């Protein structure tokens, strides 16, 4: 649906701003609902898609991808912290093992 107000869609009880806001909201809402990003990309690249819908779809894609990148960065930071913790635990366990081996060999000598 186009963000341009059609006279048939305008109701006298609504202001022009409300009608435009609803039309744009519906257009953006439709852009946020597609099943996959690939369909959004296809919609953006399609010559039949109106420009305002392409822009709304592109904005939805960008927002979705930015969200995913942020989530992935958070997960990566968490994984890096876990790896650092496990490396520290491994070093501590290795040192403790060496200490125990040294104690054991001292007792047998």
Secondary structure, DSSP 8 states (H G I E B T S, - for coil): --SS--GGG--TTS-HHHHHHHHHHHHHHHHH--S-HHHHHHHHH-TTS-HHHHHHHHHHHHHHHHHHHHHHHHHHHHHHHHHHHHHHHHHHHHHHHHHHHHHHHHHH-
